[in-house]
Amino acid sequence: MAVVQTLRAVPALPIYHQVPETKYELDWADLATLDLSVFDTPGGKQKLAKQLFDAIDKIGFFYITNFGLSQEAVDRQFAIGKELFELSTEEKLKYRADLENGGYNGYKPRGIREIRPGIQDNTEIYNIPKFIKALDRPHPEIINAHRDEIEGFARHISDKVVGKLLVLLAIVLELPEDFFLEKHRYDEKSDCHLRYMKYHHRTPEQNQALENIWVKGHTDFGSLTLLFRQPVAALQVRTPDGQWKHVKPHPGSITVNLADSLEFLTNGFLKSSIHRVIAPPDDQAHIDRLGVLYFVRPEDSVELRPVQSAVLEKLGYTNSQDESSVGITAGEWVKARVAKGVGKGKVRSETNEETIIGGKAAKYYD
């Protein structure tokens, strides 16, 4: 007798509408834009690498456009994130990340980090690791139901976007084009992940108590961070002269910033970008800030020691200025930073620097 299989219907997602941009004229950062459609044109990689070099030299934040995903595809990821965070707290906590032991995949509830004396963080996070067997883990039904779409989205970012950026970074350093690709292979274990993130809005009184700073200035853990257009104007980047400037949400763009691993691997040439999140302007103060991000991190086994590069030699970045990262692997660095981030007895507003592992410290900025 034939067995009839019942196909599970994928639930329809409500259409996600991005919120309006602020009408306030803010002090926007002047960031370069890399058009990835140029990549495969004659001389395109070299042209983009030159643009990237200039961006790195100035601030370490930049935009990319024409990255091969429609706005509809991006908005569907926002819709999934919105539905996910609307689940009950009890349901979400079934998938809590093992933060205290350096595990970042799964759910981070709000209220576990003290950011000012007596004031906890107001941020929910859900991290989805790479879709490889070694990183399989249970997920809420909203993720399971849309797994194929989420995986396709994440793999496109890894293969068609991140892959190109890693090639450009190698060209900047006059290394073989696959140099960084070989340290970021999708099928190898690493802490790359897709993230849904929700900053719950705060009252004027809470913002005043926080001096309008939701997340103190910091650097990211891995190689690159990709932030899909987020219209709530709360992200700021710290310029080389110490000023804070807003990052404008340009339509059809992804905001990219460099992170710790690249700084270690280039002995400080590729600087991990300092950024923070503040209370948005008055016309957006009532809006929860929903984000979709992709974090790029080297394979867990990659040692974070400076590479050999003619460019680094020419610019004077060959003699190690900081030996403390030598011997630390990318996996060890991420786990240690995650665990420190939820450590008890520390108030982030009162912390300017903390030792992470092997004598290497992370700094925080007002």
Secondary structure, DSSP 8 states (H G I E B T S, - for coil): ----------------------SS---B---EEEEGGGTTSTTHHHHHHHHHHHHHHHTSEEEEE--S--HHHHHHHHHHHHHHHTS-HHHHHTTB--GGGT--SEEE-SS-SEEETTEE--EEEEEEE-SSGGG-----HHHHHTHHHHHHHHHHIIIIIIHHHHHHHHHHTT--TTTTGGGS-TTS-B--EEEEEEE----HHHHHHTTTEEEEEE--SSSEEEEE---S--EEEE-TTS-EEE----TTEEEEEE-HHHHHHTTTSS----EEEE---GGGTTS-EEEEEEEE--BTT-B------HHHHHHT--S-S-GGGTT-BHHHHHHHHHHHHT-TT--GGG-SEEEEETTEEEE-B-
